[in-house]
Amino acid sequence: MGNDLPTHYEQLKTAANRTSSWRERLEAVEQLGQWNHPKIIDVLKHRLNNDLVYSVQEAAFRKLQQLGEDVQLPPRKQGEPIHGVTKILLRIKKSLPAGHSFESFKEKLKKMRIDLYDTYEGVKGAEFDQWLESKWAELRTR
């Protein structure tokens, strides 16, 4: 573990805060955790306390512990990670032609709200497609 900032610190910091990819945030947390520096500890604490995807929070927690920080793993949040998700999904469904496929809906969601898509994919894991399809099926457009 180094005590200096890595040469690519700014890139890692940007990746750690990228809302469109929980996988990039997770990878950045793993890499940042190799250096013991106050700026890096700040980034890791921010991910620990603010990430919507629990696996990213867990990784930040583990890295901070390895760096000797006295931290607590926050409890897994209950409820929806993004407020108003049903309204957002309904708006997207209404924007598509009647009789559209689930795949069309999924693609439009990915294009319009990658942050939402990515967050729920990270939170739901292997159950994401099933969850999204059931949400899509229950949305009423009139």
Helices and strands as residue ranges (DSSP letters): H 9-16, H 22-32, H 38-50, H 54-66, H 85-94, H 102-112, H 114-124, G 125-127, H 128-138
